[in-house]
Amino acid sequence: MGTPKQGHTKSRRNRRRWNLALNPPSLIACAHCKKLVLPHRVCVACGYYAGTEVVDTLKKLSKKERKKKEREESLKKASQAR
């Protein structure tokens, strides 16, 4: 295989590579807990997708952690009702 007789300039190389740059992920706020998540994915924090609970996140927690989380959610709902 032959080798090129002349190299490409830096600007020509960079013009070729301009679309290789990484873009930041587009995140949306979860409708239930307002944390940032990737679109069309189940929220890791609360387990909700499209307004319905898909994954029971409390099932994985110990009894003490579960009680604490349920209390926080009830206080959050009470403050929103006011």
FILUMPA-105352 format. One record per residue: residue number from 1; y negated, z negated, x negated of N, C-alpha, C in turn. Coordinates in nm, 2 decimals. Layout:
<nodes>
<num:NUM; n.c2:Y; n.c3:Z; n.c1:X; ca.c2:Y; ca.c3:Z; ca.c1:X; c.c2:Y; c.c3:Z; c.c1:X>
...
</nodes>
This chain:
<nodes>
<num:1; n.c2:0.12; n.c3:0.00; n.c1:-0.08; ca.c2:0.00; ca.c3:0.00; ca.c1:0.00; c.c2:-0.12; c.c3:0.00; c.c1:-0.09>
<num:2; n.c2:-0.22; n.c3:0.08; n.c1:-0.06; ca.c2:-0.34; ca.c3:0.09; ca.c1:-0.14; c.c2:-0.44; c.c3:-0.02; c.c1:-0.12>
<num:3; n.c2:-0.52; n.c3:-0.04; n.c1:-0.22; ca.c2:-0.63; ca.c3:-0.14; ca.c1:-0.21; c.c2:-0.76; c.c3:-0.07; c.c1:-0.18>
<num:4; n.c2:-0.85; n.c3:-0.14; n.c1:-0.11; ca.c2:-0.98; ca.c3:-0.08; ca.c1:-0.09; c.c2:-1.06; c.c3:-0.06; c.c1:-0.21>
<num:5; n.c2:-1.13; n.c3:0.05; n.c1:-0.23; ca.c2:-1.21; ca.c3:0.07; ca.c1:-0.35; c.c2:-1.34; c.c3:-0.01; c.c1:-0.34>
<num:6; n.c2:-1.39; n.c3:-0.03; n.c1:-0.22; ca.c2:-1.52; ca.c3:-0.11; ca.c1:-0.20; c.c2:-1.49; c.c3:-0.22; c.c1:-0.10>
<num:7; n.c2:-1.55; n.c3:-0.34; n.c1:-0.14; ca.c2:-1.54; ca.c3:-0.46; ca.c1:-0.05; c.c2:-1.64; c.c3:-0.45; c.c1:0.07>
<num:8; n.c2:-1.62; n.c3:-0.54; n.c1:0.16; ca.c2:-1.72; ca.c3:-0.55; ca.c1:0.27; c.c2:-1.82; c.c3:-0.65; c.c1:0.24>
<num:9; n.c2:-1.94; n.c3:-0.63; n.c1:0.29; ca.c2:-2.05; ca.c3:-0.73; ca.c1:0.27; c.c2:-2.02; c.c3:-0.86; c.c1:0.35>
<num:10; n.c2:-2.10; n.c3:-0.96; n.c1:0.31; ca.c2:-2.08; ca.c3:-1.09; ca.c1:0.37; c.c2:-2.13; c.c3:-1.08; c.c1:0.52>
<num:11; n.c2:-2.23; n.c3:-1.00; n.c1:0.54; ca.c2:-2.28; ca.c3:-0.99; ca.c1:0.68; c.c2:-2.18; c.c3:-0.92; c.c1:0.77>
<num:12; n.c2:-2.11; n.c3:-0.82; n.c1:0.71; ca.c2:-2.01; ca.c3:-0.75; ca.c1:0.79; c.c2:-1.89; c.c3:-0.84; c.c1:0.82>
<num:13; n.c2:-1.85; n.c3:-0.92; n.c1:0.72; ca.c2:-1.74; ca.c3:-1.02; ca.c1:0.74; c.c2:-1.78; c.c3:-1.12; c.c1:0.84>
<num:14; n.c2:-1.90; n.c3:-1.17; n.c1:0.84; ca.c2:-1.95; ca.c3:-1.27; ca.c1:0.93; c.c2:-1.96; c.c3:-1.22; c.c1:1.07>
<num:15; n.c2:-2.00; n.c3:-1.09; n.c1:1.09; ca.c2:-2.01; ca.c3:-1.03; ca.c1:1.22; c.c2:-1.87; c.c3:-1.02; c.c1:1.28>
<num:16; n.c2:-1.77; n.c3:-0.99; n.c1:1.20; ca.c2:-1.63; ca.c3:-0.99; ca.c1:1.25; c.c2:-1.59; c.c3:-1.12; c.c1:1.29>
<num:17; n.c2:-1.63; n.c3:-1.23; n.c1:1.23; ca.c2:-1.58; ca.c3:-1.36; ca.c1:1.25; c.c2:-1.66; c.c3:-1.44; c.c1:1.36>
<num:18; n.c2:-1.77; n.c3:-1.39; n.c1:1.41; ca.c2:-1.86; ca.c3:-1.47; ca.c1:1.49; c.c2:-1.79; c.c3:-1.52; c.c1:1.62>
<num:19; n.c2:-1.69; n.c3:-1.45; n.c1:1.67; ca.c2:-1.62; ca.c3:-1.50; ca.c1:1.79; c.c2:-1.51; c.c3:-1.60; c.c1:1.76>
<num:20; n.c2:-1.49; n.c3:-1.64; n.c1:1.63; ca.c2:-1.38; ca.c3:-1.73; ca.c1:1.60; c.c2:-1.43; c.c3:-1.88; c.c1:1.61>
<num:21; n.c2:-1.56; n.c3:-1.90; n.c1:1.64; ca.c2:-1.62; ca.c3:-2.03; ca.c1:1.65; c.c2:-1.55; c.c3:-2.11; c.c1:1.76>
<num:22; n.c2:-1.54; n.c3:-2.24; n.c1:1.75; ca.c2:-1.48; ca.c3:-2.32; ca.c1:1.85; c.c2:-1.59; c.c3:-2.35; c.c1:1.96>
<num:23; n.c2:-1.55; n.c3:-2.35; n.c1:2.08; ca.c2:-1.64; ca.c3:-2.38; ca.c1:2.19; c.c2:-1.61; c.c3:-2.52; c.c1:2.24>
<num:24; n.c2:-1.71; n.c3:-2.60; n.c1:2.28; ca.c2:-1.67; ca.c3:-2.73; ca.c1:2.34; c.c2:-1.60; c.c3:-2.72; c.c1:2.47>
<num:25; n.c2:-1.50; n.c3:-2.81; n.c1:2.50; ca.c2:-1.43; ca.c3:-2.79; ca.c1:2.63; c.c2:-1.52; c.c3:-2.82; c.c1:2.75>
<num:26; n.c2:-1.50; n.c3:-2.74; n.c1:2.85; ca.c2:-1.58; ca.c3:-2.76; ca.c1:2.97; c.c2:-1.52; c.c3:-2.88; c.c1:3.05>
<num:27; n.c2:-1.59; n.c3:-2.98; n.c1:3.07; ca.c2:-1.54; ca.c3:-3.10; ca.c1:3.14; c.c2:-1.61; c.c3:-3.12; c.c1:3.27>
<num:28; n.c2:-1.54; n.c3:-3.18; n.c1:3.37; ca.c2:-1.60; ca.c3:-3.21; ca.c1:3.50; c.c2:-1.58; c.c3:-3.35; c.c1:3.53>
<num:29; n.c2:-1.66; n.c3:-3.41; n.c1:3.62; ca.c2:-1.64; ca.c3:-3.55; ca.c1:3.65; c.c2:-1.53; c.c3:-3.56; c.c1:3.76>
<num:30; n.c2:-1.45; n.c3:-3.66; n.c1:3.74; ca.c2:-1.34; ca.c3:-3.69; ca.c1:3.84; c.c2:-1.41; c.c3:-3.73; c.c1:3.97>
<num:31; n.c2:-1.36; n.c3:-3.68; n.c1:4.08; ca.c2:-1.42; ca.c3:-3.71; ca.c1:4.21; c.c2:-1.40; c.c3:-3.86; c.c1:4.25>
<num:32; n.c2:-1.29; n.c3:-3.92; n.c1:4.20; ca.c2:-1.26; ca.c3:-4.06; ca.c1:4.23; c.c2:-1.32; c.c3:-4.16; c.c1:4.14>
<num:33; n.c2:-1.31; n.c3:-4.15; n.c1:4.01; ca.c2:-1.36; ca.c3:-4.25; ca.c1:3.92; c.c2:-1.48; c.c3:-4.21; c.c1:3.84>
<num:34; n.c2:-1.52; n.c3:-4.08; n.c1:3.85; ca.c2:-1.64; ca.c3:-4.03; ca.c1:3.78; c.c2:-1.62; c.c3:-4.01; c.c1:3.63>
<num:35; n.c2:-1.50; n.c3:-4.02; n.c1:3.57; ca.c2:-1.48; ca.c3:-4.00; ca.c1:3.43; c.c2:-1.46; c.c3:-3.85; c.c1:3.40>
<num:36; n.c2:-1.49; n.c3:-3.81; n.c1:3.28; ca.c2:-1.48; ca.c3:-3.67; ca.c1:3.25; c.c2:-1.34; c.c3:-3.62; c.c1:3.22>
<num:37; n.c2:-1.30; n.c3:-3.52; n.c1:3.29; ca.c2:-1.16; ca.c3:-3.46; ca.c1:3.27; c.c2:-1.17; c.c3:-3.31; c.c1:3.26>
<num:38; n.c2:-1.06; n.c3:-3.25; n.c1:3.21; ca.c2:-1.05; ca.c3:-3.11; ca.c1:3.21; c.c2:-1.03; c.c3:-3.06; c.c1:3.35>
<num:39; n.c2:-1.09; n.c3:-2.94; n.c1:3.39; ca.c2:-1.07; ca.c3:-2.89; ca.c1:3.52; c.c2:-0.92; c.c3:-2.85; c.c1:3.55>
<num:40; n.c2:-0.88; n.c3:-2.87; n.c1:3.67; ca.c2:-0.75; ca.c3:-2.84; ca.c1:3.72; c.c2:-0.64; c.c3:-2.93; c.c1:3.65>
<num:41; n.c2:-0.68; n.c3:-3.05; n.c1:3.62; ca.c2:-0.58; ca.c3:-3.15; ca.c1:3.56; c.c2:-0.59; c.c3:-3.28; c.c1:3.63>
<num:42; n.c2:-0.48; n.c3:-3.35; n.c1:3.63; ca.c2:-0.48; ca.c3:-3.49; ca.c1:3.69; c.c2:-0.56; c.c3:-3.58; c.c1:3.60>
<num:43; n.c2:-0.65; n.c3:-3.66; n.c1:3.66; ca.c2:-0.73; ca.c3:-3.76; ca.c1:3.59; c.c2:-0.64; c.c3:-3.86; c.c1:3.52>
<num:44; n.c2:-0.65; n.c3:-3.88; n.c1:3.39; ca.c2:-0.57; ca.c3:-3.98; ca.c1:3.32; c.c2:-0.60; c.c3:-4.12; c.c1:3.36>
<num:45; n.c2:-0.73; n.c3:-4.14; n.c1:3.39; ca.c2:-0.78; ca.c3:-4.28; ca.c1:3.42; c.c2:-0.73; c.c3:-4.33; c.c1:3.55>
<num:46; n.c2:-0.74; n.c3:-4.25; n.c1:3.66; ca.c2:-0.70; ca.c3:-4.30; ca.c1:3.79; c.c2:-0.58; c.c3:-4.23; c.c1:3.85>
<num:47; n.c2:-0.54; n.c3:-4.11; n.c1:3.80; ca.c2:-0.42; ca.c3:-4.05; ca.c1:3.86; c.c2:-0.45; c.c3:-3.96; c.c1:3.98>
<num:48; n.c2:-0.58; n.c3:-3.93; n.c1:4.01; ca.c2:-0.61; ca.c3:-3.85; ca.c1:4.12; c.c2:-0.63; c.c3:-3.70; c.c1:4.08>
<num:49; n.c2:-0.60; n.c3:-3.61; n.c1:4.18; ca.c2:-0.62; ca.c3:-3.47; ca.c1:4.16; c.c2:-0.66; c.c3:-3.42; c.c1:4.30>
<num:50; n.c2:-0.78; n.c3:-3.35; n.c1:4.31; ca.c2:-0.83; ca.c3:-3.29; ca.c1:4.43; c.c2:-0.83; c.c3:-3.40; c.c1:4.55>
<num:51; n.c2:-0.87; n.c3:-3.52; n.c1:4.51; ca.c2:-0.90; ca.c3:-3.62; ca.c1:4.62; c.c2:-0.77; c.c3:-3.70; c.c1:4.66>
<num:52; n.c2:-0.66; n.c3:-3.66; n.c1:4.61; ca.c2:-0.53; ca.c3:-3.73; ca.c1:4.65; c.c2:-0.47; c.c3:-3.80; c.c1:4.52>
<num:53; n.c2:-0.41; n.c3:-3.91; n.c1:4.54; ca.c2:-0.34; ca.c3:-3.98; ca.c1:4.43; c.c2:-0.21; c.c3:-3.91; c.c1:4.40>
<num:54; n.c2:-0.20; n.c3:-3.86; n.c1:4.28; ca.c2:-0.08; ca.c3:-3.78; ca.c1:4.24; c.c2:0.01; c.c3:-3.87; c.c1:4.15>
<num:55; n.c2:-0.05; n.c3:-3.95; n.c1:4.06; ca.c2:0.02; ca.c3:-4.04; ca.c1:3.97; c.c2:-0.02; c.c3:-4.18; c.c1:4.00>
<num:56; n.c2:0.08; n.c3:-4.27; n.c1:4.01; ca.c2:0.05; ca.c3:-4.41; ca.c1:4.03; c.c2:0.03; c.c3:-4.47; c.c1:3.90>
<num:57; n.c2:-0.09; n.c3:-4.49; n.c1:3.86; ca.c2:-0.12; ca.c3:-4.55; ca.c1:3.73; c.c2:-0.10; c.c3:-4.70; c.c1:3.72>
<num:58; n.c2:-0.10; n.c3:-4.77; n.c1:3.84; ca.c2:-0.07; ca.c3:-4.91; ca.c1:3.84; c.c2:0.08; c.c3:-4.95; c.c1:3.81>
<num:59; n.c2:0.16; n.c3:-4.85; n.c1:3.84; ca.c2:0.31; ca.c3:-4.88; ca.c1:3.82; c.c2:0.34; c.c3:-4.91; c.c1:3.68>
<num:60; n.c2:0.27; n.c3:-4.84; n.c1:3.58; ca.c2:0.30; ca.c3:-4.86; ca.c1:3.44; c.c2:0.25; c.c3:-4.99; c.c1:3.39>
<num:61; n.c2:0.16; n.c3:-5.05; n.c1:3.45; ca.c2:0.09; ca.c3:-5.18; ca.c1:3.40; c.c2:0.18; c.c3:-5.30; c.c1:3.43>
<num:62; n.c2:0.15; n.c3:-5.40; n.c1:3.35; ca.c2:0.22; ca.c3:-5.53; ca.c1:3.38; c.c2:0.16; c.c3:-5.59; c.c1:3.50>
<num:63; n.c2:0.22; n.c3:-5.70; n.c1:3.55; ca.c2:0.17; ca.c3:-5.77; ca.c1:3.67; c.c2:0.03; c.c3:-5.82; c.c1:3.65>
<num:64; n.c2:0.00; n.c3:-5.88; n.c1:3.54; ca.c2:-0.13; ca.c3:-5.93; ca.c1:3.51; c.c2:-0.24; c.c3:-5.82; c.c1:3.51>
<num:65; n.c2:-0.21; n.c3:-5.71; n.c1:3.44; ca.c2:-0.30; ca.c3:-5.60; ca.c1:3.43; c.c2:-0.32; c.c3:-5.53; c.c1:3.56>
<num:66; n.c2:-0.21; n.c3:-5.52; n.c1:3.64; ca.c2:-0.22; ca.c3:-5.46; ca.c1:3.77; c.c2:-0.31; c.c3:-5.54; c.c1:3.86>
<num:67; n.c2:-0.30; n.c3:-5.67; n.c1:3.86; ca.c2:-0.38; ca.c3:-5.76; ca.c1:3.94; c.c2:-0.53; c.c3:-5.74; c.c1:3.91>
<num:68; n.c2:-0.56; n.c3:-5.74; n.c1:3.78; ca.c2:-0.70; ca.c3:-5.72; ca.c1:3.73; c.c2:-0.76; c.c3:-5.59; c.c1:3.77>
<num:69; n.c2:-0.68; n.c3:-5.48; n.c1:3.76; ca.c2:-0.72; ca.c3:-5.35; ca.c1:3.80; c.c2:-0.75; c.c3:-5.34; c.c1:3.95>
<num:70; n.c2:-0.66; n.c3:-5.40; n.c1:4.03; ca.c2:-0.68; ca.c3:-5.39; ca.c1:4.17; c.c2:-0.81; c.c3:-5.47; c.c1:4.21>
<num:71; n.c2:-0.83; n.c3:-5.58; n.c1:4.14; ca.c2:-0.95; ca.c3:-5.66; ca.c1:4.17; c.c2:-1.08; c.c3:-5.58; c.c1:4.14>
<num:72; n.c2:-1.08; n.c3:-5.51; n.c1:4.02; ca.c2:-1.19; ca.c3:-5.43; ca.c1:3.98; c.c2:-1.22; c.c3:-5.32; c.c1:4.08>
<num:73; n.c2:-1.11; n.c3:-5.26; n.c1:4.13; ca.c2:-1.13; ca.c3:-5.15; ca.c1:4.23; c.c2:-1.18; c.c3:-5.20; c.c1:4.36>
<num:74; n.c2:-1.14; n.c3:-5.32; n.c1:4.41; ca.c2:-1.19; ca.c3:-5.37; ca.c1:4.53; c.c2:-1.33; c.c3:-5.41; c.c1:4.52>
<num:75; n.c2:-1.37; n.c3:-5.47; n.c1:4.40; ca.c2:-1.52; ca.c3:-5.50; ca.c1:4.38; c.c2:-1.60; c.c3:-5.37; c.c1:4.38>
<num:76; n.c2:-1.55; n.c3:-5.27; n.c1:4.32; ca.c2:-1.62; ca.c3:-5.14; ca.c1:4.31; c.c2:-1.64; c.c3:-5.08; c.c1:4.45>
<num:77; n.c2:-1.54; n.c3:-5.09; n.c1:4.54; ca.c2:-1.55; ca.c3:-5.04; ca.c1:4.67; c.c2:-1.65; c.c3:-5.12; c.c1:4.76>
<num:78; n.c2:-1.64; n.c3:-5.25; n.c1:4.73; ca.c2:-1.74; ca.c3:-5.34; ca.c1:4.81; c.c2:-1.88; c.c3:-5.31; c.c1:4.77>
<num:79; n.c2:-1.90; n.c3:-5.29; n.c1:4.64; ca.c2:-2.04; ca.c3:-5.26; ca.c1:4.60; c.c2:-2.09; c.c3:-5.12; c.c1:4.65>
<num:80; n.c2:-2.00; n.c3:-5.03; n.c1:4.66; ca.c2:-2.04; ca.c3:-4.89; ca.c1:4.72; c.c2:-2.06; c.c3:-4.90; c.c1:4.87>
<num:81; n.c2:-2.00; n.c3:-4.99; n.c1:4.94; ca.c2:-2.02; ca.c3:-5.00; ca.c1:5.08; c.c2:-2.15; c.c3:-5.06; c.c1:5.12>
<num:82; n.c2:-2.21; n.c3:-5.13; n.c1:5.03; ca.c2:-2.34; ca.c3:-5.20; ca.c1:5.05; c.c2:-2.45; c.c3:-5.10; c.c1:5.05>
</nodes>
